[in-house]
C-alpha cells in the first residue's frame, strides 16, 4: 500500500491507494491533436462543440499566464478556449472555427493585454460584426483579477490559489475548479500580489485550496491569507506532491471527480492542456498530467476509478505512443535498458520504449522528424532499404520501471556452432551490465511492474 499525503495548513490527510489494483484494458481511448498547438486547439474546440455557440474565448498560444485561469470562465460561458498566434493572418484555422461556430451576435472574449493578444484581433473581429470583450491588464495578476471579477463570484465561494509563474498546478486543478465554480487566483511564490489580496478580500472565501508544494507557494502564504480572511481558521487546504505529476494525481484524489471521462496531457508543455481545460470543464472531467512517457502510476489511479473513456491531448510527441499502449493495457513492449539498480529493496530499470520499424514510409517520417538516417540506397539497383531489415525507433523519453521480485529474465547467447541459445538470468546479471551490447528486451508489464524480460536478438 502506498500512502499519499495531502497537507492542510495544520492537518495531514492520507489516502491509501492499493498498488495491486486490477489492470483495466478496455478503455475507449481517443486523441485530439494537430500539426501544431494552434491546430490542436482547433481540434479540441471542435470536440467541445460542433454546433453554433454564443461565446468563444481566445488567448495567446505563446505564453500561459492569461489563459491559465480561463477554465472557470469557459464553464460559465460554455465557451471553448482557442489559442492564437501574433496576428489573425497566422491563424486562419482558428478564424474559420470562429466563423463557422460563433453565432452572428456572439461574443469573443480576449484574455490578456495587448502584449499577449494584439489589437489586430480586436480590429479584425469588429469588422466581422462580432462583439469583442478584452479581459486583461498590464500584468498576469491584473488579467487574473479582471477574469475573476467578470465571473461575479458569490461571497463565501471557496477559491483555488496557484503559482502564477508555473502552469502545471493550475492546469491540474483547472477543470475541477470550473466544475465546482471555484475561481482560480494566481500568486507569487512568497507573497500575495495586491490584486490577489483585493479579490480574496472581496470574495471572503469559506475555504481556500492551495495547489502545489511549498516550492510553488511558500508556507508564509497561509498566514497572508488568514490576515485577509481571519475567519478561515484551518479551512486552508494545501494539495501538493513531490512533483507536478504527484500533485496532479493528489488533486484528482482529493476532489474525487469520478466521471466516465478523463483527459491526459503533457505536464512539461502548457498549450494542449490549456485548450483542453475548457473541454475537461465541459465534461466535468479531470486533467491528469504525464511527462509524455511515464504513465504507469497514472494508470494505476485510473484503473482504481470508474473511467471508461480517456482523451489524450496532443500528438505522440506530447503523449507518447508507448504511454498510449500502456493505457490500452498492452502488456508486452520492446524496451532498451540504459541502467539497472536496486533502491530501498526495490528493483528498477531506466530506459525507453521502442518500436521495431520495417516500413519505409514510417522510416522516412522518422528521418524527417529526427534527422537520423535509417534508410540506405542500394547502388546495385535494388532501391531503398533499411539495414538489418529494421531498426528500433524510440517511442518515449527516458522512463523508470519497477521490476518485480520474481521477474523472469532470459538472455540470448550462442553455442559453438553459432546457434542462438536462451539462458535464464537474474536481476544482478542485469545490474552487472552484461546486456549492454544488445540492450533491447521484450518486457511484460503487469499492473505497471515488469514481470518478464526477454532479450531480443539484434545483428
Residue, then its C-alpha position, 0 to 999 in steps of 0.5 A: x500500500x502506498x500512502x499519499x499525503x495531502x497537507x492542510x495548513x495544520x492537518x495531514x490527510x492520507x489516502x491509501x491507494x492499493x498498488x495491486x489494483x486490477x489492470x483495466x484494458x478496455x478503455x475507449x481511448x481517443x486523441x485530439x491533436x494537430x500539426x501544431x498547438x494552434x491546430x490542436x486547439x482547433x481540434x479540441x474546440x471542435x470536440x467541445x462543440x460542433x454546433x453554433x455557440x454564443x461565446x468563444x474565448x481566445x488567448x495567446x498560444x505563446x505564453x500561459x499566464x492569461x489563459x491559465x485561469x480561463x477554465x472557470x470562465x469557459x464553464x460559465x460561458x460554455x465557451x471553448x478556449x482557442x489559442x492564437x498566434x501574433x496576428x489573425x493572418x497566422x491563424x486562419x484555422x482558428x478564424x474559420x472555427x470562429x466563423x463557422x461556430x460563433x453565432x452572428x451576435x456572439x461574443x469573443x472574449x480576449x484574455x490578456x493585454x495587448x502584449x499577449x493578444x494584439x489589437x489586430x484581433x480586436x480590429x479584425x473581429x469588429x469588422x466581422x460584426x462580432x462583439x469583442x470583450x478584452x479581459x486583461x491588464x498590464x500584468x498576469x495578476x491584473x488579467x487574473x483579477x479582471x477574469x475573476x471579477x467578470x465571473x461575479x463570484x458569490x461571497x463565501x465561494x471557496x477559491x483555488x490559489x496557484x503559482x502564477x509563474x508555473x502552469x502545471x498546478x493550475x492546469x491540474x486543478x483547472x477543470x475541477x475548479x470550473x466544475x465546482x465554480x471555484x475561481x482560480x487566483x494566481x500568486x507569487x511564490x512568497x507573497x500575495x500580489x495586491x490584486x490577489x489580496x483585493x479579490x480574496x478580500x472581496x470574495x471572503x472565501x469559506x475555504x481556500x485550496x492551495x495547489x502545489x508544494x511549498x516550492x510553488x507557494x511558500x508556507x508564509x502564504x497561509x498566514x497572508x491569507x488568514x490576515x485577509x480572511x481571519x475567519x478561515x481558521x484551518x479551512x486552508x487546504x494545501x494539495x501538493x506532491x513531490x512533483x507536478x505529476x504527484x500533485x496532479x494525481x493528489x488533486x484528482x484524489x482529493x476532489x474525487x471527480x469520478x466521471x466516465x471521462x478523463x483527459x491526459x496531457x503533457x505536464x512539461x508543455x502548457x498549450x494542449x492542456x490549456x485548450x483542453x481545460x475548457x473541454x475537461x470543464x465541459x465534461x466535468x472531467x479531470x486533467x491528469x498530467x504525464x511527462x509524455x512517457x511515464x504513465x504507469x502510476x497514472x494508470x494505476x489511479x485510473x484503473x482504481x476509478x470508474x473511467x471508461x473513456x480517456x482523451x489524450x491531448x496532443x500528438x505522440x510527441x506530447x503523449x507518447x505512443x508507448x504511454x498510449x499502449x500502456x493505457x490500452x493495457x498492452x502488456x508486452x513492449x520492446x524496451x532498451x535498458x540504459x541502467x539497472x539498480x536496486x533502491x530501498x529493496x526495490x528493483x528498477x530499470x531506466x530506459x525507453x520504449x521502442x518500436x521495431x520499424x520495417x516500413x519505409x514510409x514510417x522510416x522516412x517520417x522518422x528521418x524527417x522528424x529526427x534527422x537520423x538516417x535509417x534508410x540506405x540506397x542500394x547502388x546495385x539497383x535494388x532501391x531503398x532499404x533499411x539495414x538489418x531489415x529494421x531498426x528500433x525507433x524510440x517511442x518515449x523519453x527516458x522512463x523508470x520501471x519497477x521490476x518485480x521480485x520474481x521477474x523472469x529474465x532470459x538472455x540470448x547467447x550462442x553455442x559453438x556452432x553459432x546457434x542462438x541459445x536462451x539462458x535464464x538470468x537474474x536481476x544482478x546479471x542485469x545490474x552487472x551490465x552484461x546486456x549492454x551490447x544488445x540492450x533491447x528486451x521484450x518486457x511484460x508489464x503487469x499492473x505497471x511492474x515488469x514481470x518478464x524480460x526477454x532479450x531480443x536478438x539484434x545483428 
